[in-house]
Amino acid sequence: MFIALLLMALARESAAFGAAAESPAAPAQALTTQALPRVLVLCSGDRLLPVNELFDASLRRALESHSERPIDCSGEFLDEVRFPVRFQERMRDLLRVKYDTHPPDVIVAFGPASLDFCLEFRPQLFPEVPIVFAAIGADGADRLELGNRVTGVCSMFDGPGTLRLALRLHPRTQQVFVLDGSAGPDRSRAKAWPWLDEHAFGTTIRDLPTRPLPQLLDTLTQLPDHSLVLLLPTLGGGEGNDLVPPEAVERMTRASRAPIYTIFDIYVGSGVVGAVTTPMDVIGRETAEAILEILSRSDPDALPPVEILEAKPLFDWRQVQRWGLRKSQLPPDSVLLFRAPSLWRQHYRLFIMLGSLLLLQSGLILALVLQSRRRRLAEREELQRRQELAHMTRVATMGELTASLAHEINQPLTAILTNAQAAQSLLEAGDTNLEEIQEILADIAADDERAGEVIRRMRTLLRKGVSELAILDVNDLVTEVVGLVRGEMILHNVALTLDLSPDLPRVHGDRVQLQQIILNLVVNAIDAMKDVSGGMRRMTVRTGMGKHRVVQVSIVDSGGGIPEESRERIFEPFVTTKLHGLGLGLSICRSIIQSHGGRIECTNNADRGATFSFTLPAEEEAKR
């Protein structure tokens, strides 16, 4: 009845097609349809079989992506499992009627049953149409008489390889339970799976019943420890349930106390651990490439050779973890499905960006460290050179004061000589007045101490070494420096006035460097008054407290003052108002004052001359 209804429907379609051909628009439409290459996909089993759906989808996707023109792809399903053998003859008649007016250019036989059908009825259906088979094992293709214009893609659904891999991953296995796609009391595992030999694998192999499902699930829940389940459904050509639905496999894997392995990748994702097989999407892609190569050739007999695809170990990463397996145990070429992508795979762009920023930041930090190190070395070198220059300046200044220093030393030496001669005269005259002799000796000791003090001050200023910070009295510093240049002032007829403020707070600094500042400013003041008449040469050295708790020292002269165009730059290097000056003394003074946390400045007096003054933080401020 079913066949009769189907034939009637096809007859109506044929009549409608013939009527359409007589219409004016029919020739153009028929021409368009005939211009497209046609591919007929003939699948084993039912239309809704998951393996058929997966193959059909991958085949069509590959044809669309690799073909330069559209391809008319039709699909037919033998459904040979649910219907008797006579149905194949009716299916032959159906296909002959359906594709009589527009035969296919290529026929795809998917599965052993489909290939058997095509080879048996090919002379009566499409004797000259090339056939491309798929999902056929290499050993099965060798046994078939393919004939002319037949090629295809041989797959490997490696049952022996799957079982060997499962036994290696579970070395304590004692029993293997086989669940195949055959049914009925006359089933024979030895006939369907001849390679399942207990001696070959060194373990006990038993069968599991496939029907009913509740009974099977109950059996799976009671499997013994150290056992495996091998799911071996056939892809058409067998008797009974050729393929178990993935939904049923998912229930079986949830119930099973033992890991389940299979030979089809369609079950990897339904709870089985893995399979050694050719992925169905690879079969579809390679089949599409064979079809396109046939369609591109003008010679119908020039078919591409049969291609044999390798099997790959496929694993469901979730089941690998469930059964306590490690990634290192799996074969190196394994394909891991359903593995959650790592943080690197999910956010690799972010990691690359962060890594780049980190490298950039590290580079900047390294550059800053190197720059800081170079700066410290430069500052240390600059400080050393500044100290050497300051020492040279002190030596040069002391050289300019040679005459006055000689006068300062000559006076106590002359007094010592005079007192010694007086004492010698008294002793030669026989006068033994001890009090007078004691006075002479006291004068000699005082003059000697005076000469020694002058020499000590000279040695202190001429000393070369690192800075020695100490708590200092500014008035003492001024008094010592004035004592050194007193002779210079006498030689140049300079009247000196000391205006030292009592009870000044002390400062924190280097004695030699601060004395050098006072000495340079005093000597500059003396030089500034050389062109002034003798009675007008007056110098005042004043100390006192300034604003913001600083100690201020001022040297006031009565010279010609600082030219206005030079006053703003007077403390810069190589700027001088002297005829033979180098312009380094005031620059060194400013550097020393700044290193002590103070300031130096100069102003012209209201009447005549100039005032140079500098400030130093008081002791409490200097310690901060």
Secondary structure, DSSP 8 states (H G I E B T S, - for coil): -HHHHHHHHHHHHHHHHHHHHHSTTHHHHHHHHHHS-EEEEEESS-TT-HHHHHHHHHHHHHHHHH-SS--EEEEEE--TTTS-THHHHHHHHHHHHHTSSS--SEEEEESHHHHHHHHHHGGGS-TTS-EEEEEEEHHHHHHS---TTEEEEEE-B-HHHHHHHHHHHSTT--EEEEEES--STT--HHHH-TT--HHHHTSEEEE---SSHHHHHHHHHT--SSEEEEEE--SSSSSS-SS--HHHHHHHHHH-SS-EEES-GGGTTTT--EEEE--HHHHHHHHHHHHHHHHH-S-TT-----EE---EEEEEHHHHHHTT--GGGS-TT-EEES----HHHHSHHHHHHHHHHHHHHHHHHHHHHHHHHHHHHHHHHHHHHHHHHHHHHHHHHHHHTHHHHHHHHHHHHHHHHHHHHHHHHHHHTT---HHHHHHHHHHHHHHHHHHHHHHHHHHHHH--S---EEEE-HHHHHHHHHHHHHHHHHHTT-EEEEE--TT---EEEEHHHHHHHHHHHHHHHHHHTTTS-GGG-EEEEEEEEETTTEEEEEEEE-S----HHHHTTTTSTT--SSSS--S-HHHHHHHHHHHTT-EEEEEE-SSSSEEEEEEEEBHHHHH-
